[in-house]
Amino acid sequence: MANNTTALAHQLRATQRLAYRLEQAIEVLRPHFPLDPEQFDPDMLPVEVAMGLDAFRTRFADLQDMLGRTTFRSLARADEDETPGQELTTRERIALMERRGILDAA
């Protein structure tokens, strides 16, 4: 249990860092929002906007991956809902996080 708690604390700190970096990417893009889907042409974007969108996409994907594959697993293991020999599926982990109120139900 102590190892799971230590892993969870590490994952939560890493998740917070990723969330902060995502917030920074949003701030860089804020002057360019809202994007108009009728006129959006990725080939015509100024370089700084295209790079900002790439940074946002990458940071969002990193955060989503960290939550889904690592943080939620550590949470489940800390409460012994999951063990190394009996891992939950991603769907089961998400359902568990919804039941705990960590995620909004889909």
N, C-alpha and C positions, 0 to 999 in steps of 0.2 A: 504494500500500500504506500509506503514512504517513497519508493522509486516512482510510482505512478503520480504521486503528488508533486514530486520534484519535476518530473517530465511535464506535468500540466502547468506548473508555474513558469517553466521555460517557454512552453508553447504560447501561453498567454502573453508573455513579454514580447515574443516574436510577432504575434498577431497584432499587438498594439503598435509595434514599429511599422508593420505593413499598412495598418489602417492610417497611421499618421502620414506615411508617404503617399497613400492614395488621396488623402485630404489635400496634400500639397499639389498634387497633379490637378485636382479639381480647381484649386485656386488659380493656377496658371491658365486654365481654360475658361474660367468664369467670365472674362470680358467678351468671349466669343459665343456665349450661350444667349438665348437658345439657338441651337442649330436648326435651320429650316429644312425639313426633309424634301421639300419641293425643289429646293435650289442646291442641295448638298451634292457637291462633286469632289470626291477625295483627291482627284488629280489637279484641282484648281486651288487647293488650300495653301495658304502661306506655309512655308516650311516650319515656322515655330508652332503653328496650330497643328499641323500633321504630327510633329514630334510630340506635342502635348497629348494628342489623342492616343498615340502609340504608347506613351508613358502611362496614361490612364488605363488603357486596355491591359497592359502588362501587369501593372500593380493590382488591378482588380482581379485578374486571373491568379496572381500569386496569393492574394488574400483568400480568394475562394478555395484555392487548392490547400492552403495552410489550414483553413477551418475544416474543410471536408475530410481531408486525409489524415490530419495530424491532431488538431486541437480537439475535435469532437471525439476522436478515438481516445485521446488522453482523458477527457471528461468521463467517457463511458468506463474506462479502466479504473479511474480513481474511485468510482462508486461501485466497482466490481460488476457492472452490467455486461462487461466484455472482458475476456481473458485471452492471452496470447494463443491458446489452443482452440478457442471458440470465438472467433471474431465475428462481429456483426457485419452485415452488408452495408453499403453506403445508404441505401434506402432505410434500413433499420436504424442506423445511427441518426439520420435526419428525423425519423419518427420519434426517436427517443428525445432528441433536442426539442422537438415541438411539444411533446408531453411535459417536458420540464419548463417550458416557457422561454427557452433560450432562442428559439426561432419561432416566427409566426407560422401558423398552419397554412399550408399552400391552398 
